[in-house]
Amino acid sequence: MAKDFSSREDNYSQWYNDLVVRADLAENSAVRGCMVIKPYGYAIWENMRDALDKMFKATGHVNAYFPLFIPKSFFSREADHVEGFAKECAVVTHYRLKKDEQGTGIVVDEDARLEEELIVRPTSETIIWDTYKNWIQSYRDLPILCNQWANVVRWEMRTRLFLRTAEFLWQEGHTAHETKEEAIEESEKMIRVYADFAENFMAMPVMTGVKSPNERFAGALETYCIEAMMQDGKSLQSGTSHFLGQNFAKAFDVRFLSRENQLEYVWASSWGVSTRLMGALIMTHSDDNGLVIPPKLAPTQVVIVPIYKQTEQLAQISEVVNKIKSDLEAKGVTVKYDDRDTQKPGWKFNEYEFKGVPVRLAIGPRDIENGTVEVARRDTLTKEIVALNQVADMIPNLLNDIQQNLYDRAKQRMEANTREVNSWEEFKEEIEKGGFLVAHWDGTPETEQLIKDETKATIRFIPINSHFEDGKCIFSGKPSKQRVFFARAY
Amino acid sequence: MAKDFSSREDNYSQWYNDLVVRADLAENSAVRGCMVIKPYGYAIWENMRDALDKMFKATGHVNAYFPLFIPKSFFSREADHVEGFAKECAVVTHYRLKKDEQGTGIVVDEDARLEEELIVRPTSETIIWDTYKNWIQSYRDLPILCNQWANVVRWEMRTRLFLRTAEFLWQEGHTAHETKEEAIEESEKMIRVYADFAENFMAMPVMTGVKSPNERFAGALETYCIEAMMQDGKSLQSGTSHFLGQNFAKAFDVRFLSRENQLEYVWASSWGVSTRLMGALIMTHSDDNGLVIPPKLAPTQVVIVPIYKQTEQLAQISEVVNKIKSDLEAKGVTVKYDDRDTQKPGWKFNEYEFKGVPVRLAIGPRDIENGTVEVARRDTLTKEIVALNQVADMIPNLLNDIQQNLYDRAKQRMEANTREVNSWEEFKEEIEKGGFLVAHWDGTPETEQLIKDETKATIRFIPINSHFEDGKCIFSGKPSKQRVFFARAY
């Protein structure tokens, strides 16, 4: 299986693409930049979605659904917002096709031109704030804590499966509040929810901070983010939460009667994560043998492969396996028993290793005699022999161990790849090795841009609640109060 | 609450619209024909989706995700299909906006015209069969049993919330099979799944049959459907499942190497239900006091309202309520305790009645003294006094009773509204009263069209496995072998 599959060292980028396609996660479609998410990939995304959805609901949010299309005029209302998205909008101009009178095909019916063009949503602030206008009269109508799971379109020129696609799936939370403090608190709460999800479900350690003005969401006053370190030393922005101030309330004239009986503009936040997280998950844990999926998100946590020559042996094995399977299922473990006779055990071993199933059990006639089973773990590629009557009890712990081990490994890598640098020479040298460079910066967008032009590195985030220290900007030599985190990024 | 709200008798259509908007289910958006599904409406849809999704998975299906856009040329490949959908397609022609050089707004950038226009999917057969082409080589790759949950767009001229909107949410199953028999079996299996869901979750009795050629899905050889009878005597098509033959396989050249080592075209089915089911649910059960939601789909199954004057009374009541609440939750019942002090009990009673919460408990100081609680059911609007220590045990049964009662009521209505007619005069008279008219038809599209032109009634379905009887077409007098079901429809 892994024979004609690139290794990380040979070609990291090719390794990623091969993995996504061959592990049946996703593939490119006939539509430029749009992917097909295949059943195995979608099953992982469903697990992510369900876990996140529970966390959103536990923090008081409800789901709703807003239109796919946004009238063009809505877009112009918030100046920064339109500036940020205008260059990558898919535009609907007509609502009918007709038979080509000259030819055999179909053509756009020019009589069916829309009076106002519709934008396929790249994000929904504008259409949602137009809706909120009718929902909000007084402080009693606040807060509004809505989320939607949806598809969005951003016409990116260079696309990569999961990491950057023209259409992607995501959730976008849009909240409305009485006060500035409450809106900031919400933005901060949600970035913590994302960090919690990344670390506890994806086993992916993240750094949390705020973006520099250059990297802020179009229309936000502050953008909080989580950043994760990939195996090639590049950072991947994995989730963002924005404090939007009153920008959208002003653009859509959304005011409320306050407790003091004053008409005031509403305060806002928005926050989102997308199928990009699939890319982050894959790149954080997988290896040259294929995918590695953390148990908490694996569609199949345990696969059981029977090893037999005669049909009677299979019957005997199946009896034992069915008992183990139902014991495990009673403990909430998802188990697949692959007793197909069309594939050999070796093929199955490769297949499930490649697809990242956390635990594999193998049972043959000898095991039945000895009352044992072979337990193999995907993360370490190690095997052990376990007594049949103990296996169901040990698996939940083993899954926890694997989850923890994956997190620890990634955490170690992130830490090993994070270092302070104190001069421009050092910066230029170290950035080639990848990782986070923690350095002083003079706080100006100009310096950030010059650093980017020369090294392709950007400020991934400015730490919050970090200790301040006086220093000099590595690039300009001007004074700085705080180190920030630079990296090359996806 | 219900004061300025239309009754069914006064204006059925207005009653429906009022209900949808005032019960916070959905509302029209700024985009023509596109709705906003509000949190309460979406919570019901989520319950429907989750129940259906489980049923699909239990019958061996997996979820995947295919692109929102379909290249225009794909559309022309299957002649009937394009014929059926061309007139209602939203078309993307450009991928960029820019600042208006003459004005202050933004305009479509004419330099960013797509080489080939993209259609926003009205249904996904074409893009999916283009994908399946690469997934299928041999019979070993079959069957493929994929479903997707997605938004689709059909540019309808006259729209109504949930019943007919330009954008709607749905699921679409697309399956690929070795044999004709298997594909037919799949189409029939899925219409049974839909009927099962409608009857057992929505408490909505349905009739199952096949469509006449006039009403078939564009590109199908056979369309199976479930039809439900609304309170105004109109039929509502609630789900369809299509046997597509080899039409799409031929259009996209999808062939497989058969067990006999022959290259053969693949057989297909597709099937879907949509947010239209929300309209069906609302119209099946609701009354002049507002929504009625069957317990199995209700976001809140039981609401508890405290009745008190002093704060100490509330503390005492809350203690009792919290015990009942946790007992009920342990039994899987969803409970809301509304102890807000900003609204009076009477307001809350109206609110939850209007929103269709199946059971309401009310507890005051007198109840605490007597060890009782008032239990009110939404379906019958009746109340009874129950001992506090029995209430948690009786609620699950009560919810089942309500579910059953709603089904029985709707079933009775459907039966009372179904009658045989035997002459054209009778047909014309009876169709004005609504309901299903079971009549002989000569089997020609021409007759069906003439009947529709004169009475607005269409053949809703042709029964399957029904007994055959010789008769004469009510319209043409020509011979007929079987009665079919006519009705006016949504």
Interface residues (C-beta under 8 A of the other chain):
Chain A: E27 S29 A30 V31 C34 M35 V36 I37 K38 P39 Y42 A43 W45 E46 V62 N63 A64 Y65 F66 P67 L68 F69 I70 P71 K72 S73 F74 F75 S76 V82 A86 K87 E88 C89 A90 V91 V92 T93 H94 Y95 R96 L97 K98 K99 T104 G105 I106 V108 E117 L118 I119 V120 I127 D130 T131 N134 R140 C146 A150 N151 V153 W155 E167 L169 T342
Chain B: E27 S29 A30 V31 C34 M35 V36 I37 K38 P39 Y42 A43 W45 E46 V62 N63 A64 Y65 F66 P67 L68 F69 I70 P71 K72 S73 F74 F75 S76 V82 A86 K87 E88 C89 A90 V91 V92 T93 H94 Y95 R96 L97 K98 K99 T104 G105 I106 V108 E117 L118 I119 V120 I127 D130 T131 N134 R140 C146 A150 N151 V153 W155 E167 L169 T342
